[in-house]
Amino acid sequence: MAGVLGGAGLVLVLGGLLSPPAPAGAEVVGPALLLYSEENFGGRCLLVTSTLLDMPKEELEDGTVFYWNDSVKSVRVLGGTWRLCEHGRLNTALDDDELSRLDVSTKARSVGWAALVSAGEEGPGDYPTAAGWGWAPDISSVELVSEEVLPEWARKALPGN
């Protein structure tokens, strides 16, 4: 496993095909989101535990680079409530500001979709494809909205439920 610093938190990039609900041996405590490069939880997997202002890139063993930006095809929410954003830096104006010093609250908003996803009181929230869930594969940033999961009545109000 390779560690990648992305925005405000540590991101673990896991290669290969993974089986639901989480990578073997992974013990996740607190809010966590698994992003997959293929539909139905296949392909590469990215474990996110805090806000990512821009999606990371991953250098593969063969020297090529895999860009997570616009490459997420399925999502599993292990804990918490998250906002998926179409554009980087949580749908704010992009510039050359260093991520470590960036305050998105001071940035102008850009036009773009955002969608909430959440785990449930009964367990993980599974989003095997973008279709019907209010988001598209062109995710460029991810925000941890709450460490709490949405209650069942609120989850039913989200697209796809």
N, C-alpha and C positions, 0 to 999 in steps of 0.2 A: 504494500500500500504506500502510496506517495502522499505526503501532506502538501497542501497548496494553501497559501494564505490568500483569501479572497474577500476584500472589503473588511468587515469588522470581525470575521471569525475564522476558525479553522475549518477547512474542508478536506474530507478524505476522498480521494479518487480511487475507485475500485474498478479494476479491469476484468474483462471476461463476462461470461454469462452468469447471472445470479438468479437464485430461486427466491420467490416471495417467502416470508414477509420481509426478511432482512438478510444481509450477507452472513454467511456462516461465521459464528463466533462473535458477531457484533452485538455488544450490549449497549443499548442507547438509553440514557436517562435524561429526561427533560425534553424540550422541544427538538424535533428532528424531522428532516424531510429527505426522502430518497428521490433523486431525479434520475431517469433512465433515458438512454439514447435511442431506445427502440420501444415500440408499442408493447403492451402487455408485460411490462417490467423486464424487458430483455436488453441486451447490449451492455454498454458501459454504465456504471452507476456512480453517482456523486452523492455523498452524505453531507448534508448541510445542517449546521446546528445554530447558525445565527444569520443575520442579514448579509446578503451579498449585493454590493452596489453594482458590480459588474460580474458577469459569469467568468469563471477561470478558464485557462487553457491548460492542457495536459500534454507533456512530452511523452510519447509512446516509446517502447523499447526499441523499435526500429528507427527512431530518430524523427519520425513524423510528429506533427502536432495535431491534437484533437481540440477543437474549439467548442466549448459547451454553449456559447452564445448561439441562440436559434437552433439548438439541437436536442431539446428535451421533448420526448414523445410520450412519456408516461410518468406519473407521479404517485408516490406512496407517502402519506403523511403519518409518521410514527407518533408524533406528539405536537401539540400546539396548533395555532392558527397562522396561516401564511398568506401573503399577497404575492402573486406571480405578476410580473410587469413585462409589458412588451418591449420597453426600451431600457437601456442601462440607467444606472443611478436613480432607480425607482421612478422612471418616467419624468426625469428632469432634464434640463438642457445640458448637453455634453460639452465638456471643455477639457483643457489639459491639467486641471487641478489634480494633485496627488490624492489618491484614495485615502491615505492615512490622515489627511488634513481636511477632507471634504465634509462639508455640512450641507446635506441636501435640502434642509429647511430654508436655506438662503437662495436656492436655485429656482429659476422659472420653470414651471411645469410644461412638459411637452405633451402633445396629443398622442394618446396611445391607450390600449386597453389594459385593464388590471382585473384579476380574478382572485377571489378568496378560496382557499382550500383548507380543510381542517381534518384532524383526527376526530373520532367520535368518542363518546363516553364508553362505548363498547369495544373500541380498538382502533386500528389504523384506518385512515381514509384512503381508499384506493381509487385512482383515476387512470385506468388502463390505456386510454387514448384521449386526445384533446377534444374529439368530437362530442358536442353536447354538454361540456363541462364549463364553458365560459372562458376557456383559454385556448391558445394556439401553440404550436411547437416553436414559435419564435420568441421564447422567453429570454430576456436579457438581464434581468435582475430579480431578486427575491427578497422579500421583507418579512421578518418575524413580527407579526402583529401582536400576538399574545402567547404567553406560555400556556395558557388555558385552551382547552378544546371548546369548540362551539357546542352548545347543548343540542340534542337531537332535533328539537323544534326549529332551531335556527339553521341547522345543516339541511333540513328538508326544503328550505327556501332558496338554497343555492342552485344554480343551473345544474341540470342532469339528475337531480333527485326527485 
